[in-house]
């Protein structure tokens, strides 16, 4: 199969779909790999490194899209990229379609086979292709929040860990999954006073056992969320419903409970955000204020640590890329129900139920297309 990867063009996105090491694996399986020139510069991988791994270098993205049977990316295709997709071409990347009707419309119109990293499952009910980026984003959310709390960034001027004689900051983390757990690890390590909210008794017990007296856990009811954010200096939104739009757990009305200069970091922004006042921002302009509350809503947080993120992502995406390339997408999905769960759009049909429900499309089970 002809496999291609292009330079990411989303604002301040430095990751790349394939590392030179991943290219080498694909070539060893007998596949041809085409890489847009400069695609790997954000992770320190030169065109020569890709050539040494067996790739051919293309002068532009249009050539890669025209020649490749499968495009491997990181972020969702931007409008100019969606216009280059063709019927039957495989797109393998993060999509996050539920809050993005324009992208969904374009992918449906293209007729392409669109496999989303974020809905591929595993035998334990997890999301293994989302997990490494959730780990990165969870840890980065505390760094970003700590920076936003500084006075010159609009925050209250609070140090997360405090100092002797001065109390540490209060951090509320809504959601105890991968993002929430990693955020809590960082916040606890920095000495903050941490509370984690979740609706699962099993999750709350696991978190309580792990952190012991270093973090508190609370059931995620509306009343408890309101109480926690009223006392919080930093709130992390870490809620995920796989493939669906995130629920709005903090309303604009609730911002009145918070102290001016407090910070909200919405890690769920890829799925529309879990704060009513959230809208996507970029690394160029990461924050804005609503009613005196600083919002950090960067939709590609892991892109800021591109090398770590790219290698962590390739570790989990490459095996599926190899199966798709080796077997063809239909046979690969027939054999692997977990990879099949990643099929969101194909042949003009929406094949992921949550996306179809949220955006008003008819749902076509993937099995009908195989």
N, C-alpha and C positions, 0 to 999 in steps of 0.2 A: 504493500500500500504506500501511496505517496502521502506523507505526513508533513504538515507545515506549522510553524509557529512564527508569530509576528511581534513587533515591538508594541507594547501596551501604550495606548494613547490617552487613557483616562488621566485626569489631572494628578500629577505627582505620583504616578504608579510606576514603580521601578522593577517589579517582579517580572518574571518571564515564564511562559508555559512549559518550556523544556530547558533543562540544564544541559551542558555538554555531555555529562555522564548519562543522562537519559537518552540523548541522541545516540550515544554509542551503543546503548542497549537495543534501541530500535533498529539500528543498522545491523547489529549482530543477528537480529531476527529476520534479516533480509529485506527491510523496508528502506525506502528512500526518504530522506528528511531534507526539507527546504526551510531555511531560517532567514528572516529578514535581516538585512545588515543593521548592526547596532542593537539588536533585540536583547542581548544579554549584558549590555554595558552597565545597567543598573545593579547587577550582582557581581560585576567585575569579570564577566566572561566576554572575551573578545571574539571577533569573527574568526580569527585564527584558531581559537580554542574549539569552536564549532567545526571548522574545517578538519582539524586533527581528529575530531570524534567521528568524522565521516559525513557531515552535512554539506550540502551545497548552500551557498550564500546568494540571496536574492536582493536586488536593489531596492525593492519596495513591496509594501503589503499587497497591493493589487496583484502582483505577479504570484505571490504565495497563495492568495485566495483563488486565483484562476487555475493554478496547477495542482493544489493539494486536494486529496480526497477527504482528509481529516485535518481540521484546524484545532490545535491545542493551545488554549489561552489561559489566562488567569481571571481577568475581570470580564463582565458581560460585554458583548460587542457594542461599540458605539454606533451611532446612526450610519456613519460613513462605512463602517465595517459590515453592518447588517445589509447594506445595499449591495455588497459584493458576494453574499452567500447565494448558493444556487441549490436547486432541487436535488435531493439525495446526498448532498455534502454533509459530512459529519462535523458538528461543532461540539467540542468537549471542553467545558469551562464552567466557572460560576455564572449563574444566570439571575437568580433572585427575581423571578418573574411576577410574583403576586402583587407587589406594589408598583409594577412598571408596565402599564397597559401599552405604551408605545412600543417598547421592545417586544412584547408578546405579539402584538399585531404584525410587526415586521418579520419576526421569526416564523409565524404562521404563514404569512404571504410568501416567504422564501421557499417553502417546501423542504427546508433543510432538516436534518436529524439532529436534534439539540439535546445533549446529555448534560445535565447539571450536576456539578460536583456535590452541591449542598443537599441533594436528596438521595444520593447513593447510600444504601444502608449496609449493615453487617449482621452477623448471626446473633448479636447481643442486643439488637434494636438501636444501635448507635448510628452516628453519621460520620464514618471514618475519614471521608475526604473534607469534611468541614472541621473536624476536631483540631487538627494542628493550627489552623488559622484562628479558631476560637481560643485556643491556648494562648497564641500570640496576642490576639485582641484583648483578652481578659487581662493579661499582664500589662499591656500597654495602656489600658483604660485607667489604671491607677497612676502611671507616669503622666498621662495626659491630664488627668484630673488634678494631680498635684501641681502641675504647671499652671493650669487654668485658675487655681486657687490663689496664685500669686497676684499681688495687687496690680502690678503693671499689665497683667492680662485680664483685669476686670474682676478678679476674685476678691474674697474677703481678706486676704493676707494671712492665711492660716497655714502653718506647717503641719503636715499629716501626723508626724510622730510627736509633735510638741517638743518641749525641752524640760529639764527638771524645774518643777515649780509651776509649769504651765500645761494644762490638759492637752492631750492629743486631739486631732480632728475626729469627728464622728463620720463614719462611712457606712452608707446603707447600700446593699447590693440586692437588687430585685431579680431573683432567678438563681438557683443553685446548681445549674448544669456546668458544662465545661468552662464557659466564660466566667460564670459567677465564682466557681471554685478557684480558678486561676487568679481572678481579681482579688479574691479574699486572701489567697496566699501572699500576694504582693503587699496588700494593705496591712495585713497582720505583720509581715516582715518589716514594714516601715514603722510599726509601732502605733498604728491608728486604732481607734475604738471601732470595731467592725460588727455590723449586724447583717445577716443574710436571710432573705425572705424567699420562701418557696411554698408551693401548695402540696407537695408530695411528702407524706410522713416518712417514707423511706429515705428520701433525699435529705430531709432535715436531720434524721437520726445519723446518717452517714457523715454529714458535715459536722454535727455536734461531736461525734466520736473522734473525728479527725482533728478538729481544732481545739477540743476540750474547752478550757476557760479562756482561750485566746480570741474567740469570736462567739457572738451570740446568734441563735437562730430563732426565727419567728415564722408563724404561718402567714402566708401572703394573702391576707384579706384586705379589703379596701380600707378598713379602719386601721389595721396595722401598718399598711403602707403610708397612710396619711400621718400616723404618729411618728413613724421613723423618719420620713422626709422633713417633718417639722423640726427635728433635732439634728438633721444631718448637715454637714458642711459639703459633703460629696455624695452624690447618688449615682450608682452605676445601673443602667438598664441592661439586663442580661437575659431577656426572655426570648424563647424561640418556640414557634410551632412549625415543624418541618414543612417547608414549601409554601406556607401560608403567611398572610400579613400578620405582623406582630400585634397583639392586643394593646390598646392605649390604657395603660395602668396609672399614669399620672396625668391628670387633666390640668388645663390652664388654671382653673379655679383653685386647685391644690397648691399652685405655686405661691399663693398668698400666705400659705402656712410657713414657707421657707424664709430664712434670713437672707436679705439682699447680699449678693456676692457669693452665695452658695453655687455649687456647680452640678450640672447634670451631664453625664456622659452616656450617650445612647449607642450601645454596641449593637442593638437590634436595628439600626438604621437601614441596613441592607434589605430588610424585610418591612420597611416602612416606618420603623421606630416604635418604641413602646411608651413614649411621652407624647401627649397631644400636640405640644408645641415644637416638636422636632421637625427639622427638614435637613436634608443631606448637605453637608459642607465638604470642603476639600482641605488638603494639607496646606494649601496656599492661604486660605482664610478659614481656619478650623472652628472658630467660635462666633457666637452672637448672643445677645442678651434679650430675654423676654421678661418683662416685669421685674427687672433687676436680678434675674437668675441667669447665670452664664450657661450656655448650651454648647457642648462639644459633640458634633454629629458627623464625624468624618467617616465616609462610607467604605474606605479602603485603608483602615488603620494599619494593617500589617505591611502595606506597601512602603511604610517609612523604614522598616527594617527588612529591606528587600532580600538580602542574601539569606538571612536566617529563614525568612518566610518561604522563599522559593525552594530551598532545599528540603524544608519540612513538608511542603506541599508535594513536591515531586516524589518524595518517598512513598506517598499514599496514592497518587494519581497514576504513576507510571505502570504498575501492574495491570490496571484496567485498560490503559492505553495500548499496552502490548496485546491484551486479549482482543480488543476491538480490531487492531491492525492485523493480527494473526488470523482471526476467524471471520472478519466482517462483522458489522454491527448487529445484524439480525441474529446470527448464530451465537455471538457473544452474549447477547441479551437473552436468547432462549436458554442458554446453559446456566446463566447466573441471574437469579431473581433479584439479588441485591444491586447489581449493576442495572438491571431492568428498571428498578425504582428511580434511577436517575434520568430516565427518558421523560422529558417535559413537553416537547413539541416534536412532531414528526409528520412529514408529508401533509402539512396544512392542518393537522389535528393537534389538539391539546390533550396530552396523555398523562397529566398529573392532576389528580382530583382536586387538590386544594387550589391550584392555579385556576382551573376551570371554574370552580365555585366562586372564588374571589373576583374574577374578571368577567364572569358571565358567558363563558364558552361552554359548548357541549363537551362532555368528557368522553374520551375514547380510550378504553384500557389498552395499554401497550401490547397486550397479548393479541389483540385483534390485528395488529400491524405486523406480527411476526409469523 
